[in-house]
Amino acid sequence: MQTTTLSALPALGTPLDGGIFVGLVTQPDGTHTAVALLPDRATRLNWQAATDWASGLNAQLPTRQMMAAIRANTQDRPQSGWLWTSESHEEDASCAWYCYFDDGDQIGYRKSYEGSAVAVRLIHITA
């Protein structure tokens, strides 16, 4: 994972690590990362195929928190419709969360469903 300092980050919506800087998120371990939305898009992929596709780009599917940042901080939203997140549904392992970009809803759906995906790169923020 790449690293940078907070003061070295570009403005929201500008280039960062092959993508567009869409915000900062706090990881479960308390560290902070910058999120770069890559320009690539995938369609008609089930959740596992979407996860593998993002990994092939040296990236990952966004979390639910990252999806909210993408929706809030990008003028050129990825697309209308919905996109897979990286998160399995906590109550049903056969489902994963997706974000519906038209209105921002986040809903669980079967991982076997073929949907769309975007990928993000995370850049660790150092002191």
Secondary structure, 3 states (H helix, E strand, C coil): CEEEEHHHCCCCCCEECCEEEEEEEECCCCCEEEEEEEEEEEEEECHHHHHHHHHHCCCECCCHHHHHHHHHHCCCCCCCCEEEEEEEECCEEEEEEEEECCCCCEEEEECCCCEEEEEEEEEEEEC
